[in-house]
Amino acid sequence: MAQKQDPLPDTDETAARAPRVPGRRVRWRGPSLVVGGLVIVALGAVWLSRKELADDFIAGELDSLGLPATYEIASIGPSEQVIRNLVIGDPRRPDLTIAEVRVATRLAWGLPGVGRITVVRPRLYGSYRAGRVSFGSLDKVLFTGSGEPFRLPDLDLGIEDGRALMESEHGRIGVKLSGQGALRGGFEGEVAALSSALQGGGCRAGRTSLYGRLTVSGARPRFVGPLRTQGVSCPEQALQFAKGGAQLDLTLDEALDGGEAKVGLAAGAIRYGAQKMAGLSGTARLTYRKRGLNAAYKVTAKALETPQARLASLELDGRVRSTGGLARFDIEGDLTDRGIALGDTLDRALLSAQEAAAGTLGAPIAAKVRAALARETKGSALDANLIVRRSEDGLSLVVTRGSLRGGSGATLLALSRVQALLGEAGAAPRVTGNFTTGGRDLPQVWGRMETQENGRIAMRVAMPDYRAGSAMVGVPRLSLVQDAEGALTFTGQVLMSGALPGGSTRNLLLPVDGRWGARGRLSVWRGCTDVAFDALQVSNLALDRRRLTLCPARGGSILEGTPGALQFAAGITSLDLSGRLGATPIRISSGPLGFAVGGSHPGVIKASTVKVALGPPETASRFSISRLDARLGRDIAGTFDEADISLAAVPLDMRQAAGRWRYAGGVLGIDGARFTLVDRQPVARFQPLVARDAALRLADNRIVADALLREPATDRAIVRADIVHDLNSAAGHADLAVEGIQFDDRLQADTLSRTMLGVVSNLRGQVRGTGRIDWNSRGVTSRGRFATEGVDFAAAFGPVQGLSGEVVFTDLLGLVTAPDQTVHIASVNPGIEASNGVLSFEMRPGYNLQINGAQWPFMDGTLNLDPARMQIGVAETRRYTLRVTGLNAATFVQHLELENISATGIFDGEMPMVFDENGGRIDGGFLVSRAPGGNVSYNGALTYKDLSAMGNFAFDALRSIDYRRMEIGLGGSLSGEILTRISFDGLSQGTGASKNFLTKQIAKLPIRFVVNVRAPFFSLFGSMRSLYDPAYVTDPRVLGLVDAAGNRRANGPDATLPLAPPPLTDIQPPVSEKTP
């Protein structure tokens, strides 16, 4: 079975072991294990002294492993076994070849065992493609998926001239290994790996080699030696490394799943875009266990140059930590440098700004900054702490702190919590963080950086006032965004004092919104801009501290410039001005304002949202005008629309005013005005009223106005107001005249005041009166008198008719009356009408109505409304009590027109009524007869047909009843059913009742008669009438209580009642009608 193969030619190329493929467990049955197994089998054959059987046994074992192989058994002896020309895999392209395997025999406890295994000229071939390592037919032995921890085999191994070759899309790597010793302790050898070229990720590395000493101690392999490369070039990333290397000292753990390392780094020149350095060196100590890395390092970059700065020696000293392999890691370090100089880019930008701002306050500012930077950056020092972090959110760079100190020791730049987050592949990093600048003669700037979603770099900046001679500039806030082409877009606010084109300013606060192109073209305020200032000189107008809105000409910018030239042009989009109108202070603000003046045409002004305050601020009268037109000539005149007018001391405002105005000879006049008058209170006491053809004059700081106010829905005249107001003293008055307000279906009390909602309704009648409102710096007072000849309305306790009288208000606006206002009430009907009553009440502050009481003559007695209090305009539970005193039952029966009933007795009682969100109800009402009682009798005839003799006998006996005490209890919903409980005590036959032996016996017994009536409130008294008037009682035969003969129905299972009673019919018609 021997088969020969050409040995692997000697070459400098060797290959390092490829990394373990994720998802595949490597079972370390390397070639030495295979050979070891074969040797053990060979020893058995020696012991059996049967070479042929050994050959068969080896072949069978290879077949069981699925390894195609050829070999020669050279010799099998008691001290050594030799196999030659071992070939595994396709003989034309084998995966492993071994020229000779020698296995020494050793005795242990008198028994033969395996001694040193010597492998001569082994050649291993493998590949790494698409992230997968393969050794051909050996994969089934090497990658078994076993989950057991790895251990080096317990073998004494010698390797003579061992070599391997790994091929991949990144290049070819050759490996050479020689050595001997126990694999779990004592092995010593040399290993070398070499690749002439490697490439990947757009980068290409030159000749790269690894050489060193390999030893094993305590089952832990160790490698010590250098890694060298001739250079790395990445054209796509503009990155280039000169030749460099690293001194390695690596020690692996017993399971090869972790270890420790010491690294010494040295590299030549490095260039990355416009950044470059002369060299890089450093050291590191690493520990990797349980898929976690912990390392300490120190790296130094020599002569680092960027367009912004030059650094002599930049050092980075820190630690590295990772978990989950490299899925999450933190690289932390302290960055220091002691020799920094300013680059050319920043200085050129400042010089360009200085030239563009010539003749304005910007030129001395830029010159001072340039000089200070050139002086301070000589001999400056850098100190920062950096963290590179990888997490589920991506890769980020964090600068927890950083400072650049100038040659004087002052901090020129400080960074804190700066972070650059790299998200998805291809996405721009997201930058956040804070920075400050300072130093002698340099601006103090605070800023925050961040990256927008579109990848542009943005900064938010603030700077206190920075002065250069007479010029001053400050930045309360500023946002800067730079695109990929270098153009800078900025928005924010700038505070400045000094020279401006065509004038000067003091504390001018400018919102900035513009663009500085890459070629130096400046364009600022391409839209309308608010401008605030403490002082601004424009032509002959000196303005106080105010705010203006400036707008550019169409298609241009307010400020445009090129190097050496600036242009400034603006209009006004809003006003916020202060000054004086004659002797009266005035403040004017507005929305958009357009003006045009020139040539032979008169000036025209069109403004919107104009606000004017006349008088001292604390007592100013205010005018807010949505639209204002003016013609500028000898006089100023125009129209206004949608104006709101508020006199400070008057709690009533005019809204939606419109009319004509004119200012001439020191007099401001308004004619033909229309407006809506509204209550200024948060909860309006009065509904809006409208006026037409109102007039106003303002002269000598005195306003005189008059208007007739109408209810808008009905257009009825409500009140005429004559107003006088002095702007100097903020005092004035309004005389009010109400000639007669007619209330009917179209106009109700709650139409004029929502506070009356739920108090009265269905108001009918007329009210007239007068009033006056006075105001001054001390406040507002008002008074008035209002009267009516008679109005009708519905109140909570029943309909009211004929209310008349006069009410005196001591606070008309607050609806407060004088105490004990008395009005006459012709009638009130809480269920039974009461006439000719008197009501006493008063309105107290806070819209509290105090009912002192009311009284009506009632059924030969009196009906009283007890004192009560209610707050108008709010939802609350309201309680009223009607008290009855001395009600005559005979008068009561007569009032109800109970024709066949007569009654005597005097009653007292009360009817408490409660009104809440559930409606109205009677709660515990009652009437109780006075002693000695009275009589109730029925005077009509019994007309039931075919009533039994016993029925007729009982009715005649109860035709007239005397009682000692009668109680009537009432309760229930006014809109639903009222439960009336009528109880009679001390019953006896009265005059007119049929008497016989049986009634005389019954009269000796104490009898109490109780009747419960449940009926709607307003049909209750009809139900009471039915107690004694058969005309109001349903025939019991119809109800199914008795049969046609008048006999009581059976209660057995066969007894039935009608499902629903037939329509009710009168049983006892009036006497005037015919009876059967």
C-alpha positions, 0 to 999 in steps of 0.5 A: 500500500505504499505510495510515493509523493513528491515532498513539499518544496522548500520555500520561505512561505509558511502559514499561520494557523487560521482562526477558528470558524464560528459555529464549528467546534475544532476537535484537536485531532491534528496529524500528530493525533492521527499518527499517534493512533496509528502508532498505538495500533502498530505497537499492538501488531508488534506485540502480536508479531503479526505485521499483516494483522497490524496492516489490516488493523491500521487500514480498518481504523482509517476507514472507520475515520473516513480518511483516504490514506496510503502508507508503508509499514517500514518496521515494527519492533519492540523499541520502535515502530516506523511508518513511511510515506503517509499520504491523506487525501487525494494523492494528486493533491493531498491534504497531509503528507508525512515522510516518516513517523517514528514511534518509540516504545517505553516501559511503564510499570513493566508494561510497554507504552508509547514514547516519543513520536517523531514526525519527519517532514510533515506537509499540511495544506489548507484554505480560508475562503468566505470565512471558512477554514478547511483542511480537506478530508481532515475536516471530519476529524478536526471539526467534530463539533464536540463541546468538550474543553480542549486539551493538548494530547498527552504525547511526547512529540518531535517535529522535524522540518514541519511545514504548512501552506494556507491559501485564501482570497487575501493571499498565501501564507506559509508556516514552518515548525520544528521542535520536540518535547511533551505537548503538556509540558516541555515542548520547545521549538521554533515557528515562522510564518511568511506572506509576500503580500496580503490584501483585503478591505481595500488595503494591501500589505507588503511582505509580512513575517512572524518568527519566534520560539514556541514552548509549552509549560504546564500545558500552556503554549507560549510564543515569543518573537517579532511580527514585521511588515514592509508597509500597508497601503489603503488607497480608498481610505487615503491611508498609508503605513510605512514598514513596521512591526511588533515584538510579541510575547504570547501565552495561551491557556491550557484550553487555548480559549484565552491567554496573556500577551505583551506587545511592543509596537514600532512603525514608520511614517503614517499618512491619513488624508491630510494628516500625517506623522513621522512614526508610531511606537508603543507597548501593551499588556493583554489578557483574554479569558472567557471571551473578555479582553483586558489590556493596558497600553501606551502609544506615542505618535511623533511629529503629527501634522494636521491642517489645523495644528502641528503636534510634536509628540502625542502620547496615548496611555490607557486600557482596553476592555471587551466582553462577548469576544469583540461584540462589546469593548471599551478602549480608554486612554489619556492623550497628551502632548507638550508641543503644539503649533497653530496650523495654516487653515484657521489663520487663513479663514480669519484673515479672509473674514478681516478683509471682508468686514473692512469698515465695520466692527468685524474687522478689528474683532478678526484682527485681534483674534488672529494675533492672540492665537498666534501668540498663545499657541506657541508651546501649548499643551494638550491633555485629554481622556478618550474612550472608543466604545463598541456596543449594540448601538454601534461604534463610538468615540467619547472624549470625557475631558480634554484641554488645550493650554496655551503658552501662558498657561491659559486654557484655549480649548476644553472638551467634555462629554464629546461623543462620535457614534458610528451607526450603520455601515456607510452612515455618517457618524453622529457627533455630540459634546461640549466645548469651551474656548478662552485665553488672554485676548481670545473670545470665551466661547461655550458650544455643543456639537452634534451630527444631524441625520443627513450627516452634516456637522452642527454646532451650537455656540454661545459667547459673552461680549468680546471687545476690540477697541470701540467694537464689541460682539457677543453671541447669545446663541449660534448654530453652525452647520458645515457641508461636505464642500466646506460652505458654512451655514449659520443661524442664531443671535449676535450682540454688537456695538460699533460701526454699521453701514450708514450708521451706528448702534449700541447693543444691537441684537441680531438674529443671524441666518446666512451662508459663507461660501467656500469662495468667501461670498457672504449672504446674511438675512435672506429672510425677515429678521427681528432686530433689537437694540438699546440705541439706533440712529437712522437718519433723523430718527432716534429710537429708544430700546425696542425691537424691529423686524427687518426684511430684505428686498425681493430676491436679495439679502439684508447683508451681502458681501464679497471680499472688500465690500458689503451692502445693507438694505432692509424693510420692516416686518414688525414694529416695537417702538417707543416714544411720545405722542405730544405729551402722551407716552406712546408705544407701537408694535405691529405685524408686517408693515409695508411702506413706499415713499418717493417721487410725486406719489404720497406715502402709503403705509399698510400694516397689520396687527398694530398695537398702540398703548397710550399713556403711562404703562401701568394705566395705558389704554390699548388699541390692537388693530388687525389691519391699518391703512394710512395715507401720508400727506399734510394729515395722516388718515386712513381706515382700520379693521378688526381692532380691539380697544381696552381702557385700562380701568374699564373692565369692558373691552371693545372687540372687532372694531372698524371705522375711519380714522384721521390725525390732524391738528393734534386730534385723533378722530374715529367716525362710523365705528362698529365694534363688539363690547365684551366683558374682560373677566375670565368668566364673563358676567355679560354677553357681548353687545354690538355697536354701530356708528360709534364715535371717538375723539382724542385731544389734549390727552382726553378721550370722548366717545359715545355708542348705542349697544345692541344685542347682536342676535335680535339687534335690540337696543340695550344700553347707550354709553357716553364715555369720557377718559383722561389719559394723564390721570387714567380716570374717567366715567361711562354714563349708561341709559337703559330705555327699556329691554323687552324680554320675550321668546327672542330675548331672555335674561341668559342672552345678556348674562350666562350667570342667569342660566338656570336661575330664571327662564321664560322671562317676559316683560320689560326692564328699564334703568340707568347706571354709571361706571367710574374709574381712576387709579384707585379702581373701578366703581359702578352703581345703577337702578333698574325697575320693571312694571311686571315680568313673568318667568319660571323659577326653580320652585314654580312659575312666577307672574307679575314680579315688579319693583325697583332694584338698586345696585351698589356694584353694577358690574359685580351685580351687587345690590343694596341690602333687603331689596323687595319686589312684589310677586303677583303669583307663584305656583309650586303646584297650587297657586299662591297670589300677592306675595312679597320677596326680599333678596339681595345680591352679594359679592361673588354672585351670591344671591341671598333670599331673605324670604318671601310670603304669600296669602295661601288658603286662608293661611300663608305660604312662606319661602324660607331664607336661602342662598345660591351662587349664580353661574355655578353648578351646585345643589340648591335647596328651597323650603316652602312653608305652609301655615294655617291652610284651611281644608275647606278652602283647599277643596274649593280651590281644587274644585272637588265638587262632591267633596267637602272637608274641614280642618286647619293644616300646617307643614313644609315642602323642602325642594332640592335641585341638583344635576339630577333635577328637582325633587321634594324631600320630606314634605308634609302637611299635618292637621291641627287639633281637634281635627276635621271631617271629610265627606262625599256628597254625591251618589253611588252609581256603580252598576250591580254593586252588591248589597254589602258594597252599597252598605259599606259605602253609605257607612263611610260617606262622612268621616271625622278624624282627629289627625290627618298627616299628608307626606310628600316626596319624589321627583318633580319631573317624575312620580310623587309618593303621597302618604295620607294617614287618618287617625281617630276615625269616626262616622260623620254627619250624613253617614249611614248608621246601624248596629254594625257601624256602632260596634265598629265605632268603638274600635281605634281605626287608622286609615292609610292611603299611598298615592303615587302619581306625577307631581302635577297630576297628584291633586287629581289622584287625591280627589279620587280618594273621595270622588268616584268619578276619578276612581276606576271601576274595580270590575275593570281592574279585575278585582271583582266579577260582573256580579260584584263578587271577589275573584278567586285567587286559585291557579285558574284565576286570571287578570287582564294583561293591561287595563282598558282605557279609563272611563269616568264612573261618577260623572258630574252631577250635571250629566245623566247617570244610568 
